[in-house]
Each structure stands twice: as structure tokens, then as C-alpha cells.
């Protein structure tokens, strides 16, 4: 079953790609979730999308130099994280 994201999840994936992230969508879900690895420079993380309804469930992003991690759940919180994503990582 290929990934069929809803409109909001598709917008999140599009914003990640527009921001320069590499988004690797797997061919098959793991259980009921597509765990989509994302990376850009020193950032890496995972975006989880529901296999059934295509909803963006959660994101986890890590800035490698100091291993600062940000996790958000739900589409509105994921979009909020992407809105304030700094170019060169988090300081704390």
C-alpha cells in the first residue's frame, strides 16, 4: 500500500522538501505508520504519517553538533516547529 497523505501531511512533506530536506518515503509502512526519514545538513529526524488516514502524527528532529532534539505531535505543532526552524540548529 503506497503512502497517500492527506492534504496537511502532503503540505508538511512539501515544506520539508522546499526547505532542502531529503525526504525518503518507504515503500511499505511499519505496522500502521510510515516512518519517513528526513535529513538536511546537520539535521536528521523522522516524520511519522498514519498509513490508514494519511495524517501527520509526529516529528522528531535532531541537530547533530550538540544532539539537541525537538519532538512535536499533531499537524499544527509540526507546522509550528517548521515555522521556527533555525538555519543552523538550536543552541540549548
C-alpha positions as CSV (number, residue, x, y, z in Angstrom):
1,X,0.0,0.0,0.0
2,X,1.7,3.2,-1.1
3,X,1.6,6.4,1.1
4,X,-1.5,8.5,0.5
5,X,-1.0,11.5,2.8
6,X,-3.9,13.9,3.5
7,X,-3.7,17.5,2.4
8,X,-2.0,18.7,5.6
9,X,0.6,15.9,5.6
10,X,1.3,16.5,1.9
11,X,1.9,20.2,2.7
12,X,4.3,19.3,5.6
13,X,6.2,16.9,3.2
14,X,6.3,19.7,0.6
15,X,7.5,22.3,3.1
16,X,10.3,19.9,4.2
17,X,11.4,19.4,0.6
18,X,11.2,23.1,-0.1
19,X,13.4,23.8,2.9
20,X,16.1,21.5,1.5
21,X,15.3,18.3,3.5
22,X,15.8,14.9,1.9
23,X,12.5,13.1,2.4
24,X,12.8,9.3,1.8
25,X,9.3,7.7,1.7
26,X,9.4,4.0,2.4
27,X,7.6,1.6,0.1
28,X,5.7,-0.1,2.9
29,X,4.5,1.1,6.4
30,X,5.9,-0.4,9.6
31,X,2.7,-1.7,11.3
32,X,0.3,1.2,10.8
33,X,2.8,4.1,10.4
34,X,5.1,5.3,7.7
35,X,8.3,6.4,9.4
36,X,9.8,8.8,6.9
37,X,13.5,9.6,7.5
38,X,14.4,13.2,6.8
39,X,17.7,15.0,6.7
40,X,19.3,18.3,5.8
41,X,22.9,19.1,6.6
42,X,23.4,18.6,10.3
43,X,19.6,18.0,10.9
44,X,18.2,14.5,10.9
45,X,14.9,13.0,12.1
46,X,11.7,11.1,11.4
47,X,8.3,12.2,10.4
48,X,5.5,9.6,11.2
49,X,2.5,9.5,9.0
50,X,-0.6,7.3,9.5
51,X,-0.9,4.5,6.9
52,X,-4.7,4.4,7.3
53,X,-5.7,8.0,7.1
54,X,-2.5,9.7,5.9
55,X,-2.3,12.1,8.9
56,X,0.9,13.6,10.1
57,X,1.3,12.1,13.6
58,X,4.6,13.3,15.0
59,X,8.1,14.6,14.1
60,X,11.4,14.3,15.8
61,X,14.3,16.5,14.6
62,X,17.9,16.4,16.0
63,X,20.6,19.0,15.4
64,X,23.8,16.8,15.4
65,X,26.6,19.1,16.8
66,X,25.0,19.2,20.2
67,X,22.3,16.5,19.9
68,X,19.5,18.9,20.6
69,X,16.2,17.2,19.9
70,X,12.8,18.7,19.2
71,X,9.7,16.5,19.2
72,X,6.1,17.5,18.2
73,X,2.9,15.6,17.9
74,X,0.0,16.6,15.6
75,X,-0.1,18.6,12.4
76,X,-0.4,22.1,13.9
77,X,2.5,21.5,16.3
78,X,4.6,20.1,13.4
79,X,3.9,23.1,11.3
80,X,4.7,25.4,14.2
81,X,8.1,23.6,14.6
82,X,8.8,24.1,10.9
83,X,7.9,27.8,11.1
84,X,10.6,28.4,13.7
85,X,13.2,26.1,12.4
86,X,16.6,27.9,12.5
87,X,19.1,27.6,9.7
88,X,22.0,26.5,11.9
89,X,20.4,24.5,14.7
90,X,19.3,25.1,18.3
91,X,21.6,26.5,20.9
92,X,20.3,24.7,24.0
